Amino acid sequence: MADPPPLLLALDLTGTFAFGLNGALTAVRATHLDVVGVVTLGMMTALGGGVIRDVLIGAIPPATFVDWRYFSLALAGGLIAFLLSRRLDRLEMPITVLDAIGLSVFAVIGAAKAVDYGLGFGPAVLLGVVTAVGGGTIRDTMIGQVPTVLRSELYAIPALVAAVATVAAIYLDVYSLPVALAAAAACFVIRMVGVRFQLNAPRPPGHRFDR
């Protein structure tokens, strides 16, 4: 699969850095890990979803291991989070915005790549979501937390919307850069509305949960 258009590629790389940064910050806040642990979890957050997708569709070796930019940006995000964690705590909202950009673009690019490798509608949508949330799920599992995607605000649902829109556009033969950006924008808006109003996906009726 060729590189995505330059704008999508730039957003994809930005998302990789943001996921590395946010993933490492999560590790710093939740654990007493050393620099190796923090940076490793940051990189897993940034790269894990894409690696899972590429292994499942047979894109071997995964793009992460053949394009130095992804590995370097994930590493840089993890190191910066480790060194500047106290200062970055004050920038929670800008980092959340960057994280939402990463979620959005990963879902679109992941779904498009799955279709490019011959997957059907449902599996391609699923791998778009996995690309977007897989790394964070690995991170949360490794630090002993219920994954954020299963409990906090709107996270998987926005990725699902972007993935469905992307695959549908490809099947209808109308996929283009503007359509890809529109799908990513829909994911971004839903995610940020969830953050702003602390919205969650529906939970079992009759049960109360602590936030």
Backbone as ProteinMPNN parsed JSONL, in Angstrom:
{"seq_chain_A": "MADPPPLLLALDLTGTFAFGLNGALTAVRATHLDVVGVVTLGMMTALGGGVIRDVLIGAIPPATFVDWRYFSLALAGGLIAFLLSRRLDRLEMPITVLDAIGLSVFAVIGAAKAVDYGLGFGPAVLLGVVTAVGGGTIRDTMIGQVPTVLRSELYAIPALVAAVATVAAIYLDVYSLPVALAAAAACFVIRMVGVRFQLNAPRPPGHRFDR", "coords_chain_A": {"N_chain_A": [[0.848, -1.198, 0.0], [0.598, 2.19, -0.886], [1.973, 5.277, 0.457], [-0.331, 7.312, 2.327], [-2.164, 10.296, 1.212], [-0.294, 13.429, 1.42], [-1.326, 15.198, 3.462], [-2.929, 13.538, 5.095], [-0.927, 11.769, 5.829], [0.751, 13.461, 7.32], [-0.964, 14.057, 9.454], [-1.236, 11.494, 10.445], [1.359, 10.929, 11.335], [1.571, 12.934, 13.253], [-0.385, 12.021, 15.02], [0.816, 9.63, 15.832], [3.005, 10.563, 17.315], [1.574, 11.948, 19.31], [0.113, 9.868, 20.519], [2.229, 8.372, 21.555], [3.209, 10.206, 23.423], [0.937, 10.675, 25.104], [0.389, 8.079, 25.929], [2.704, 7.407, 27.39], [2.546, 9.349, 29.399], [0.239, 8.505, 30.719], [1.219, 6.127, 31.763], [3.161, 7.144, 33.527], [1.568, 8.469, 35.407], [0.076, 6.402, 36.494], [1.718, 4.415, 37.472], [4.851, 3.234, 38.918], [7.001, 3.119, 37.187], [10.268, 2.829, 35.615], [12.42, 4.684, 33.327], [12.657, 3.017, 31.102], [10.337, 1.434, 31.227], [8.286, 3.389, 31.068], [8.752, 4.654, 28.566], [8.581, 2.451, 26.88], [5.868, 1.713, 27.211], [4.685, 4.005, 26.207], [5.476, 3.826, 23.517], [4.237, 1.446, 22.798], [1.593, 2.23, 22.961], [1.467, 4.048, 20.855], [2.162, 2.541, 18.606], [1.124, -0.017, 18.74], [-1.541, -0.692, 17.844], [-1.4, -0.434, 15.027], [0.531, -2.367, 14.451], [-0.764, -4.732, 15.253], [-2.88, -4.727, 13.38], [-1.433, -4.901, 10.908], [-0.139, -7.37, 11.163], [-2.358, -9.086, 11.23], [-3.477, -8.723, 8.688], [-1.503, -9.573, 7.08], [0.534, -7.887, 6.273], [3.595, -7.878, 6.272], [7.004, -7.152, 6.925], [5.467, -5.245, 9.644], [4.36, -1.842, 9.016], [5.441, -0.068, 10.852], [8.005, -1.013, 11.341], [9.388, -0.634, 9.044], [9.359, 1.955, 8.321], [11.056, 4.544, 9.468], [10.101, 6.876, 10.583], [7.742, 6.549, 12.112], [8.521, 4.901, 14.27], [10.498, 6.569, 15.392], [9.072, 8.909, 16.11], [7.238, 7.898, 17.961], [9.011, 7.029, 19.941], [10.187, 9.497, 20.608], [7.957, 10.87, 21.657], [7.435, 9.31, 23.946], [9.831, 9.678, 25.434], [9.843, 12.457, 25.867], [7.535, 12.723, 27.419], [8.354, 11.324, 29.692], [10.492, 12.918, 30.633], [9.368, 15.433, 30.987], [7.041, 15.244, 32.467], [5.699, 16.475, 34.657], [5.391, 19.139, 33.855], [3.921, 18.789, 31.539], [1.5, 17.959, 32.51], [0.017, 20.223, 32.837], [-0.84, 20.765, 30.349], [-2.986, 19.272, 29.556], [-5.397, 19.372, 28.004], [-4.564, 20.279, 25.338], [-2.972, 18.034, 24.693], [-4.863, 16.023, 24.773], [-6.401, 16.808, 22.599], [-4.564, 16.394, 20.484], [-4.317, 13.655, 20.776], [-6.895, 12.871, 20.083], [-6.858, 13.548, 17.403], [-5.006, 11.671, 16.492], [-6.44, 9.287, 17.041], [-8.56, 9.58, 15.248], [-7.379, 9.702, 12.66], [-5.931, 7.328, 12.588], [-8.003, 5.439, 12.64], [-9.226, 5.853, 10.155], [-7.11, 5.45, 8.261], [-6.328, 2.885, 8.998], [-8.647, 1.35, 8.434], [-8.873, 1.775, 5.674], [-6.502, 0.595, 4.757], [-6.937, -2.057, 5.448], [-9.05, -2.74, 3.717], [-7.677, -2.418, 1.325], [-6.053, -4.62, 1.417], [-7.778, -6.619, 0.875], [-9.839, -7.33, 2.65], [-13.222, -7.854, 3.812], [-16.238, -5.857, 4.347], [-17.086, -5.778, 7.166], [-14.798, -6.943, 8.635], [-12.827, -5.087, 7.831], [-13.74, -2.685, 8.934], [-13.589, -3.397, 11.636], [-10.79, -3.71, 11.934], [-9.994, -1.127, 11.433], [-10.907, 0.158, 13.748], [-9.416, -1.288, 15.633], [-6.832, -0.489, 14.933], [-6.944, 2.133, 15.814], [-7.487, 1.994, 18.598], [-6.089, -0.092, 19.67], [-3.385, 0.076, 20.643], [-3.565, 1.648, 23.002], [-5.167, -0.032, 24.497], [-3.48, -2.226, 24.93], [-1.523, -0.961, 26.493], [-3.009, -0.153, 28.819], [-3.799, -2.637, 29.778], [-1.335, -3.744, 30.47], [-0.574, -2.178, 32.621], [-2.37, -2.885, 34.48], [-5.006, -1.854, 34.409], [-8.517, -1.417, 33.698], [-9.11, -1.191, 30.305], [-9.108, 2.047, 28.805], [-10.75, 2.404, 26.608], [-12.95, 0.874, 27.185], [-14.288, 2.073, 29.241], [-14.224, 4.881, 29.588], [-15.52, 7.923, 28.692], [-16.335, 8.813, 25.262], [-14.812, 6.777, 23.064], [-14.121, 4.342, 21.566], [-16.436, 4.37, 19.988], [-16.376, 6.81, 18.357], [-14.162, 6.105, 16.737], [-15.208, 3.87, 15.478], [-17.256, 5.045, 13.957], [-15.741, 6.581, 12.131], [-14.324, 4.53, 10.832], [-16.403, 2.984, 9.654], [-17.509, 4.918, 7.915], [-15.329, 5.315, 6.219], [-14.858, 2.755, 5.028], [-17.34, 2.361, 3.812], [-17.331, 4.457, 1.96], [-15.247, 3.624, 0.304], [-16.314, 1.238, -0.738], [-18.437, 2.304, -2.147], [-17.118, 3.569, -4.063], [-16.341, 6.247, -3.823], [-14.324, 7.202, -2.366], [-11.911, 9.491, -1.274], [-9.441, 12.069, -0.682], [-10.812, 14.361, 0.538], [-13.091, 12.985, 1.511], [-11.929, 11.141, 3.26], [-10.835, 12.918, 5.116], [-13.188, 14.047, 6.053], [-14.367, 11.851, 7.327], [-12.472, 11.416, 9.341], [-12.756, 13.856, 10.656], [-15.351, 13.658, 11.662], [-15.019, 11.631, 13.562], [-13.225, 12.951, 15.261], [-14.746, 15.142, 16.213], [-16.863, 13.843, 17.588], [-15.408, 12.516, 19.558], [-14.258, 14.698, 20.991], [-16.537, 16.011, 21.886], [-17.433, 14.084, 23.655], [-15.342, 14.23, 25.543], [-15.589, 16.887, 26.399], [-18.152, 17.018, 27.566], [-18.103, 14.896, 29.227], [-19.177, 12.4, 28.424], [-20.37, 9.052, 28.178], [-20.445, 5.794, 26.641], [-23.526, 3.888, 26.475], [-24.424, 2.172, 29.496], [-25.031, -0.863, 31.431], [-28.502, -1.091, 32.208], [-29.908, 0.019, 35.299], [-27.661, -0.207, 36.84], [-25.121, 1.355, 38.745], [-22.144, 3.199, 38.394], [-18.91, 4.106, 39.515], [-17.135, 6.922, 38.409]], "CA_chain_A": [[0.0, 0.0, 0.0], [1.374, 3.419, -0.96], [1.718, 6.243, 1.512], [-1.541, 8.111, 2.152], [-1.874, 11.664, 0.768], [0.584, 14.127, 2.373], [-2.017, 15.749, 4.624], [-3.263, 12.42, 5.973], [0.325, 11.25, 6.372], [1.188, 14.39, 8.367], [-1.827, 13.846, 10.618], [-0.91, 10.168, 10.956], [2.608, 11.062, 12.088], [1.236, 13.716, 14.443], [-1.087, 11.119, 15.93], [1.785, 8.692, 16.392], [3.716, 11.282, 18.38], [0.638, 12.239, 20.404], [-0.177, 8.622, 21.223], [3.408, 8.055, 22.36], [3.24, 11.166, 24.53], [-0.179, 10.433, 26.003], [0.554, 6.749, 26.513], [3.743, 7.467, 28.412], [2.023, 10.134, 30.527], [-0.658, 7.613, 31.451], [2.068, 5.201, 32.512], [3.784, 7.885, 34.621], [0.564, 8.772, 36.427], [-0.549, 5.215, 37.075], [2.684, 3.414, 37.904], [6.168, 3.698, 39.374], [7.945, 2.548, 36.234], [11.452, 3.61, 35.284], [12.392, 5.266, 31.988], [12.424, 1.962, 30.112], [8.927, 1.062, 31.271], [7.445, 4.491, 30.604], [8.933, 4.833, 27.125], [8.042, 1.255, 26.221], [4.406, 1.789, 27.177], [4.346, 5.063, 25.257], [5.639, 3.323, 22.158], [3.184, 0.457, 22.563], [0.358, 2.974, 22.718], [1.531, 4.679, 19.542], [2.43, 1.632, 17.493], [0.53, -1.338, 18.93], [-2.714, -0.937, 17.011], [-0.964, -0.633, 13.651], [1.232, -3.648, 14.358], [-1.801, -5.776, 15.284], [-3.556, -4.711, 12.074], [-0.567, -5.386, 9.835], [0.067, -8.813, 11.341], [-3.589, -9.789, 10.893], [-3.759, -8.676, 7.244], [-0.363, -10.131, 6.365], [1.461, -6.848, 5.813], [4.782, -8.205, 7.049], [6.954, -6.675, 8.306], [4.56, -4.113, 9.844], [4.848, -0.545, 8.546], [6.222, 0.532, 11.934], [9.379, -1.49, 11.319], [10.043, -0.305, 7.776], [9.34, 3.414, 8.18], [11.698, 5.038, 10.683], [9.411, 8.043, 11.145], [6.786, 6.135, 13.135], [9.27, 4.455, 15.436], [11.189, 7.714, 15.995], [8.11, 9.811, 16.739], [6.724, 7.229, 19.159], [10.088, 7.093, 20.928], [10.325, 10.886, 21.053], [6.821, 11.175, 22.524], [7.642, 8.646, 25.235], [10.927, 10.316, 26.168], [9.407, 13.791, 26.301], [6.603, 12.533, 28.531], [9.119, 10.925, 30.875], [11.332, 14.005, 31.117], [8.614, 16.661, 31.271], [5.697, 14.825, 32.863], [5.043, 17.45, 35.547], [4.992, 20.308, 33.07], [2.911, 18.409, 30.56], [0.209, 17.823, 33.184], [-0.708, 21.487, 32.653], [-1.26, 20.839, 28.947], [-3.814, 18.085, 29.359], [-6.344, 19.515, 26.904], [-3.888, 20.182, 24.032], [-2.541, 16.659, 24.45], [-6.091, 15.282, 24.46], [-6.764, 17.163, 21.222], [-3.657, 15.659, 19.609], [-4.69, 12.246, 20.891], [-8.117, 12.693, 19.293], [-6.439, 13.563, 15.998], [-4.435, 10.361, 16.22], [-7.539, 8.314, 17.022], [-9.358, 9.778, 14.039], [-6.637, 9.352, 11.447], [-5.612, 5.898, 12.657], [-9.2, 4.681, 12.269], [-9.43, 5.988, 8.709], [-6.026, 4.801, 7.53], [-6.385, 1.454, 9.294], [-9.744, 0.732, 7.685], [-8.544, 1.815, 4.244], [-5.457, -0.39, 4.49], [-7.557, -3.379, 5.531], [-9.759, -2.96, 2.45], [-6.65, -2.546, 0.293], [-5.518, -5.972, 1.502], [-8.782, -7.587, 0.461], [-10.818, -7.694, 3.676], [-14.59, -7.432, 3.585], [-16.708, -4.644, 5.043], [-17.022, -5.902, 8.62], [-13.42, -7.061, 9.132], [-12.08, -3.849, 7.596], [-14.179, -1.746, 9.973], [-13.018, -3.857, 12.9], [-9.359, -3.421, 11.986], [-9.859, 0.322, 11.576], [-11.056, 0.449, 15.177], [-8.26, -1.873, 16.331], [-5.701, 0.396, 14.684], [-7.098, 3.354, 16.599], [-7.558, 1.81, 20.057], [-5.341, -1.267, 20.105], [-2.205, 0.4, 21.44], [-3.978, 2.073, 24.337], [-5.676, -1.202, 25.21], [-2.295, -2.962, 25.38], [-0.924, -0.195, 27.593], [-3.824, -0.232, 30.027], [-3.728, -4.011, 30.274], [-0.024, -3.982, 31.057], [-0.453, -1.49, 33.911], [-3.387, -3.414, 35.377], [-6.229, -1.064, 34.417], [-9.521, -1.686, 32.676], [-8.768, -0.292, 29.196], [-9.869, 3.287, 28.674], [-11.741, 2.251, 25.557], [-14.112, 0.168, 27.717], [-14.883, 2.671, 30.434], [-14.078, 6.323, 29.767], [-15.969, 8.828, 27.652], [-16.55, 8.206, 23.959], [-13.495, 6.51, 22.468], [-14.263, 3.365, 20.49], [-17.545, 4.736, 19.107], [-15.914, 7.702, 17.295], [-13.319, 5.351, 15.805], [-16.115, 3.038, 14.692], [-17.92, 5.916, 12.978], [-14.774, 6.909, 11.083], [-14.011, 3.319, 10.071], [-17.57, 2.655, 8.833], [-17.594, 5.908, 6.838], [-14.224, 5.079, 5.288], [-15.094, 1.529, 4.258], [-18.52, 2.588, 2.969], [-16.915, 5.303, 0.84], [-14.449, 2.802, -0.615], [-17.22, 0.314, -1.429], [-19.265, 3.094, -3.059], [-16.183, 4.149, -5.033], [-16.286, 7.708, -3.699], [-13.271, 7.521, -1.397], [-10.957, 10.497, -1.73], [-8.88, 12.799, 0.456], [-11.852, 15.076, 1.291], [-13.944, 12.029, 2.224], [-11.135, 10.636, 4.376], [-10.761, 13.981, 6.125], [-14.522, 14.191, 6.657], [-14.54, 10.727, 8.255], [-11.629, 11.705, 10.496], [-13.341, 14.989, 11.372], [-16.51, 13.159, 12.419], [-14.47, 10.953, 14.735], [-12.636, 13.957, 16.149], [-15.812, 15.927, 16.854], [-17.554, 12.992, 18.562], [-14.485, 12.29, 20.682], [-14.096, 15.909, 21.787], [-17.818, 16.232, 22.577], [-17.404, 13.18, 24.796], [-14.429, 14.78, 26.547], [-16.109, 18.158, 26.923], [-19.348, 16.807, 28.389], [-17.884, 13.666, 29.998], [-20.178, 11.433, 27.989], [-19.955, 7.667, 28.072], [-21.352, 4.891, 25.938], [-24.542, 3.35, 27.398], [-24.02, 1.118, 30.422], [-26.18, -1.73, 31.756], [-29.557, -0.391, 32.959], [-30.107, -0.365, 36.675], [-26.395, -0.309, 37.541], [-24.408, 2.61, 38.947], [-20.702, 2.999, 38.326], [-18.083, 5.258, 39.831], [-16.367, 7.415, 37.257]], "C_chain_A": [[0.876, 1.236, 0.0], [1.062, 4.313, 0.223], [0.398, 6.957, 1.258], [-1.178, 9.502, 1.651], [-1.103, 12.434, 1.835], [-0.115, 14.656, 3.62], [-2.393, 14.64, 5.601], [-2.007, 11.827, 6.604], [0.827, 12.135, 7.505], [0.354, 14.209, 9.631], [-1.542, 12.489, 11.263], [0.356, 10.22, 11.809], [2.395, 11.883, 13.361], [0.536, 12.844, 15.484], [-0.167, 10.116, 16.58], [2.552, 9.336, 17.54], [2.804, 11.511, 19.579], [0.297, 10.992, 21.194], [1.004, 8.2, 22.084], [3.491, 8.925, 23.596], [2.167, 10.84, 25.558], [-0.065, 9.072, 26.679], [1.587, 6.724, 27.613], [3.28, 8.267, 29.624], [1.069, 9.299, 31.373], [0.133, 6.647, 32.313], [2.724, 5.89, 33.704], [2.791, 8.097, 35.756], [0.101, 7.529, 37.177], [0.427, 4.236, 37.693], [3.935, 4.072, 38.462], [7.25, 3.121, 38.47], [9.163, 3.448, 36.044], [11.354, 4.072, 33.831], [12.109, 4.214, 30.921], [10.942, 1.592, 30.073], [8.027, 2.133, 30.7], [7.536, 4.647, 29.09], [8.375, 3.639, 26.359], [6.528, 1.311, 26.122], [3.931, 2.901, 26.253], [4.425, 4.575, 23.824], [4.59, 2.264, 21.824], [1.86, 1.139, 22.258], [0.331, 3.514, 21.296], [1.535, 3.683, 18.398], [1.649, 0.32, 17.551], [-0.633, -1.642, 18.012], [-2.341, -1.215, 15.566], [-0.256, -1.96, 13.458], [0.226, -4.802, 14.352], [-2.494, -5.869, 13.925], [-2.689, -5.338, 10.99], [-0.298, -6.881, 9.945], [-1.177, -9.578, 10.886], [-3.877, -9.784, 9.392], [-2.592, -9.199, 6.417], [0.581, -9.114, 5.778], [2.737, -6.942, 6.643], [6.026, -7.807, 6.267], [6.008, -5.479, 8.438], [5.206, -2.789, 9.444], [5.735, 0.141, 9.575], [7.699, 0.19, 11.826], [10.109, -1.196, 10.015], [10.048, 1.199, 7.51], [9.835, 4.023, 9.484], [10.927, 6.173, 11.342], [8.476, 7.651, 12.279], [7.504, 5.727, 14.418], [9.9, 5.642, 16.159], [10.221, 8.641, 16.723], [7.5, 9.193, 17.993], [7.755, 7.276, 20.278], [10.241, 8.501, 21.487], [9.19, 11.272, 21.995], [6.987, 10.56, 23.896], [8.716, 9.307, 26.062], [10.535, 11.685, 26.695], [8.452, 13.68, 27.481], [7.336, 12.156, 29.803], [9.865, 12.111, 31.472], [10.517, 15.209, 31.603], [7.218, 16.364, 31.8], [4.99, 15.862, 33.734], [4.577, 18.675, 34.774], [3.874, 19.977, 32.094], [1.545, 18.201, 31.191], [-0.643, 19.078, 33.015], [-1.275, 21.614, 31.241], [-2.189, 19.684, 28.597], [-4.744, 18.223, 28.162], [-5.659, 19.529, 25.536], [-3.438, 18.774, 23.701], [-3.74, 15.78, 24.112], [-6.538, 15.561, 23.036], [-5.871, 16.413, 20.229], [-3.979, 14.166, 19.613], [-5.935, 11.955, 20.061], [-7.818, 12.722, 17.801], [-5.865, 12.205, 15.609], [-5.499, 9.287, 16.119], [-8.281, 8.372, 15.694], [-8.634, 9.289, 12.794], [-6.269, 7.875, 11.436], [-6.805, 5.051, 12.22], [-9.414, 4.696, 10.763], [-8.369, 5.217, 7.935], [-6.037, 3.292, 7.767], [-7.468, 0.744, 8.511], [-9.431, 0.685, 6.195], [-7.488, 0.77, 3.896], [-6.023, -1.801, 4.533], [-8.314, -3.706, 4.248], [-8.763, -3.196, 1.318], [-6.049, -3.951, 0.276], [-6.597, -7.043, 1.323], [-9.799, -7.987, 1.504], [-12.195, -7.163, 3.316], [-14.984, -6.267, 4.486], [-16.509, -4.747, 6.56], [-15.614, -6.02, 9.162], [-12.607, -5.792, 8.934], [-12.45, -2.785, 8.63], [-13.549, -2.115, 11.311], [-11.534, -3.506, 12.996], [-9.093, -1.921, 11.989], [-9.947, 0.733, 13.036], [-9.86, -0.077, 15.963], [-7.016, -1.0, 16.134], [-5.738, 1.606, 15.609], [-6.97, 3.116, 18.102], [-6.682, 0.678, 20.576], [-4.155, -0.961, 20.996], [-2.547, 0.819, 22.854], [-4.512, 0.924, 25.16], [-4.526, -2.055, 25.747], [-1.664, -2.266, 26.58], [-1.701, -0.359, 28.884], [-3.79, -1.633, 30.637], [-2.416, -4.263, 30.997], [0.174, -3.268, 32.399], [-1.597, -1.872, 34.855], [-4.642, -2.588, 35.484], [-7.227, -1.632, 33.413], [-9.257, -0.713, 31.532], [-9.699, 0.905, 29.095], [-11.002, 3.137, 27.673], [-13.021, 1.6, 26.069], [-14.837, 0.926, 28.82], [-14.958, 4.197, 30.435], [-14.49, 7.099, 28.533], [-16.203, 8.096, 26.339], [-15.195, 8.018, 23.288], [-13.613, 5.525, 21.305], [-15.349, 3.774, 19.498], [-17.122, 5.733, 18.031], [-15.041, 6.987, 16.261], [-14.173, 4.462, 14.904], [-16.816, 3.851, 13.611], [-16.981, 6.225, 11.816], [-14.475, 5.702, 10.213], [-15.166, 2.929, 9.151], [-17.675, 3.618, 7.657], [-16.522, 5.669, 5.782], [-14.494, 3.872, 4.405], [-16.295, 1.697, 3.331], [-18.152, 3.43, 1.747], [-16.103, 4.516, -0.184], [-15.358, 1.868, -1.408], [-18.113, 1.04, -2.431], [-18.43, 3.79, -4.132], [-16.197, 5.679, -5.024], [-15.184, 8.128, -2.731], [-12.255, 8.467, -2.014], [-10.394, 11.189, -0.496], [-9.943, 13.587, 1.215], [-12.761, 14.138, 2.083], [-13.204, 11.466, 3.431], [-11.047, 11.663, 5.493], [-12.109, 14.189, 6.808], [-14.776, 13.069, 7.662], [-13.713, 10.952, 9.516], [-12.204, 12.848, 11.328], [-14.542, 14.561, 12.202], [-16.041, 12.461, 13.688], [-13.948, 11.97, 15.751], [-13.716, 14.718, 16.913], [-16.527, 15.094, 17.921], [-16.68, 12.771, 19.784], [-14.395, 13.52, 21.577], [-15.395, 16.298, 22.499], [-17.885, 15.329, 23.802], [-16.51, 13.679, 25.912], [-15.042, 16.003, 27.211], [-17.26, 17.94, 27.897], [-19.285, 15.524, 29.214], [-18.963, 12.62, 29.706], [-19.568, 10.045, 27.907], [-20.916, 6.907, 27.174], [-22.362, 4.335, 26.945], [-23.991, 2.209, 28.243], [-25.239, 0.295, 30.812], [-27.226, -0.99, 32.575], [-29.66, -0.923, 34.381], [-28.831, -0.492, 37.481], [-25.774, 1.079, 37.633], [-22.918, 2.314, 39.01], [-20.024, 4.269, 38.794], [-17.322, 5.655, 38.58], [-14.901, 7.14, 37.461]], "O_chain_A": [[1.805, 1.332, 0.801], [0.048, 4.15, 0.903], [0.036, 7.189, 0.105], [-0.001, 9.864, 1.659], [-1.231, 12.139, 3.023], [0.436, 14.576, 4.718], [-2.197, 14.786, 6.808], [-2.017, 11.43, 7.769], [1.278, 11.632, 8.534], [0.887, 14.207, 10.741], [-1.601, 12.354, 12.485], [0.412, 9.62, 12.882], [2.958, 11.575, 14.411], [0.831, 12.924, 16.676], [-0.34, 9.779, 17.751], [2.727, 8.735, 18.6], [3.205, 11.297, 20.723], [0.2, 11.047, 22.42], [0.821, 7.727, 23.206], [3.803, 8.445, 24.685], [2.455, 10.741, 26.751], [-0.384, 8.928, 27.859], [1.382, 6.096, 28.652], [3.589, 7.902, 30.759], [1.09, 9.378, 32.601], [-0.235, 6.378, 33.457], [2.837, 5.296, 34.776], [3.13, 7.926, 36.927], [-0.229, 7.601, 38.361], [0.004, 3.306, 38.38], [4.063, 5.296, 38.477], [8.297, 2.683, 38.948], [9.107, 4.656, 36.275], [10.327, 3.875, 33.181], [11.405, 4.484, 29.948], [10.364, 1.453, 28.995], [7.109, 1.837, 29.936], [6.516, 4.758, 28.41], [7.765, 3.806, 25.303], [5.96, 0.996, 25.076], [2.902, 2.768, 25.591], [3.551, 4.872, 23.01], [4.113, 2.197, 20.691], [1.098, 0.685, 21.404], [-0.693, 3.449, 20.615], [0.972, 3.95, 17.336], [1.521, -0.377, 16.544], [-0.71, -2.737, 17.455], [-2.892, -2.122, 14.942], [-0.418, -2.609, 12.425], [0.341, -5.731, 13.552], [-2.672, -6.962, 13.386], [-3.148, -6.2, 10.241], [-0.237, -7.58, 8.933], [-1.059, -10.61, 10.226], [-4.459, -10.737, 8.875], [-2.679, -9.264, 5.191], [1.354, -9.436, 4.875], [2.933, -6.184, 7.592], [6.113, -8.087, 5.071], [5.768, -4.773, 7.459], [6.424, -2.626, 9.52], [6.674, 0.851, 9.214], [8.553, 1.004, 12.176], [11.302, -1.471, 9.889], [10.685, 1.656, 6.561], [9.122, 4.02, 10.487], [11.084, 6.409, 12.54], [8.417, 8.338, 13.299], [7.137, 6.156, 15.512], [9.85, 5.724, 17.386], [10.512, 9.106, 17.825], [7.272, 9.892, 18.98], [7.411, 7.533, 21.431], [10.405, 8.682, 22.694], [9.421, 11.924, 23.014], [6.714, 11.209, 24.906], [8.545, 9.486, 27.268], [10.854, 12.036, 27.831], [8.548, 14.452, 28.435], [6.976, 12.621, 30.884], [9.869, 12.29, 32.69], [10.932, 15.915, 32.522], [6.302, 17.161, 31.598], [3.795, 16.098, 33.559], [3.485, 19.187, 35.018], [2.985, 20.795, 31.856], [0.531, 18.258, 30.496], [-1.872, 19.01, 33.044], [-2.105, 22.485, 30.98], [-2.174, 19.182, 27.473], [-4.872, 17.284, 27.377], [-6.133, 18.843, 24.631], [-3.513, 18.358, 22.544], [-3.645, 14.894, 23.262], [-7.003, 14.658, 22.34], [-6.363, 15.859, 19.246], [-3.92, 13.503, 18.577], [-6.022, 10.914, 19.41], [-8.45, 12.006, 17.024], [-6.182, 11.657, 14.553], [-5.464, 8.462, 15.206], [-8.589, 7.342, 15.094], [-9.197, 8.559, 11.979], [-6.292, 7.239, 10.383], [-6.638, 4.058, 11.512], [-9.745, 3.672, 10.167], [-8.693, 4.422, 7.053], [-5.786, 2.513, 6.848], [-7.242, -0.343, 7.98], [-9.691, -0.318, 5.531], [-7.574, 0.128, 2.849], [-5.627, -2.651, 3.735], [-8.227, -4.827, 3.747], [-8.971, -4.057, 0.463], [-5.588, -4.417, -0.766], [-6.362, -8.222, 1.585], [-10.571, -8.916, 1.265], [-12.327, -6.161, 2.613], [-14.183, -5.764, 5.274], [-15.844, -3.904, 7.162], [-15.25, -5.272, 10.069], [-11.78, -5.452, 9.78], [-11.584, -2.074, 9.138], [-13.039, -1.254, 12.028], [-11.077, -3.049, 14.044], [-8.062, -1.484, 12.501], [-9.16, 1.555, 13.508], [-9.348, 0.604, 16.852], [-6.24, -0.801, 17.068], [-4.709, 2.049, 16.12], [-6.404, 3.949, 18.81], [-6.545, 0.505, 21.787], [-3.93, -1.648, 21.993], [-1.893, 0.392, 23.805], [-4.338, 0.893, 26.379], [-4.583, -2.547, 26.875], [-1.314, -2.913, 27.567], [-1.124, -0.668, 29.927], [-3.758, -1.79, 31.858], [-2.396, -4.93, 32.031], [0.987, -3.697, 33.218], [-1.77, -1.254, 35.906], [-5.297, -2.598, 36.526], [-6.846, -2.244, 32.415], [-9.186, 0.493, 31.77], [-10.912, 0.791, 29.274], [-12.089, 3.681, 27.869], [-14.075, 1.754, 25.452], [-15.885, 0.482, 29.289], [-15.709, 4.757, 31.233], [-13.894, 6.958, 27.465], [-16.262, 6.867, 26.323], [-14.51, 8.994, 22.98], [-13.241, 5.852, 20.178], [-15.203, 3.551, 18.297], [-17.475, 5.532, 16.869], [-15.162, 7.232, 15.06], [-13.893, 4.321, 13.714], [-16.952, 3.393, 12.477], [-17.376, 6.141, 10.653], [-14.381, 5.825, 8.992], [-14.94, 2.581, 7.992], [-17.906, 3.192, 6.526], [-16.781, 5.808, 4.587], [-14.376, 3.95, 3.182], [-16.273, 1.227, 2.194], [-18.603, 3.152, 0.635], [-16.251, 4.714, -1.39], [-15.19, 1.723, -2.619], [-18.505, 0.465, -3.447], [-18.956, 4.5, -4.99], [-16.081, 6.322, -6.067], [-15.124, 9.288, -2.324], [-11.8, 8.262, -3.139], [-10.834, 10.915, 0.621], [-9.984, 13.5, 2.442], [-13.157, 14.46, 3.203], [-13.785, 11.329, 4.508], [-11.168, 11.326, 6.67], [-12.165, 14.474, 8.004], [-15.337, 13.31, 8.731], [-14.187, 10.712, 10.626], [-12.148, 12.816, 12.557], [-14.733, 15.045, 13.318], [-16.602, 12.674, 14.763], [-14.205, 11.854, 16.949], [-13.606, 14.912, 18.123], [-16.769, 15.576, 19.027], [-17.16, 12.833, 20.916], [-14.451, 13.396, 22.8], [-15.355, 16.852, 23.597], [-18.338, 15.752, 24.865], [-16.858, 13.573, 27.088], [-15.018, 16.137, 28.434], [-17.336, 18.6, 28.933], [-20.274, 15.113, 29.82], [-19.567, 12.045, 30.611], [-18.385, 9.892, 27.601], [-22.057, 7.322, 26.971], [-22.084, 4.313, 28.145], [-23.2, 1.392, 27.773], [-26.368, 0.709, 30.552], [-26.876, -0.322, 33.548], [-29.524, -2.119, 34.638], [-28.875, -0.838, 38.661], [-25.889, 1.881, 36.706], [-22.486, 1.321, 39.594], [-20.49, 5.374, 38.515], [-16.916, 4.803, 37.79], [-14.084, 7.478, 36.604]]}, "name": "protein", "num_of_chains": 1, "seq": "MADPPPLLLALDLTGTFAFGLNGALTAVRATHLDVVGVVTLGMMTALGGGVIRDVLIGAIPPATFVDWRYFSLALAGGLIAFLLSRRLDRLEMPITVLDAIGLSVFAVIGAAKAVDYGLGFGPAVLLGVVTAVGGGTIRDTMIGQVPTVLRSELYAIPALVAAVATVAAIYLDVYSLPVALAAAAACFVIRMVGVRFQLNAPRPPGHRFDR"}
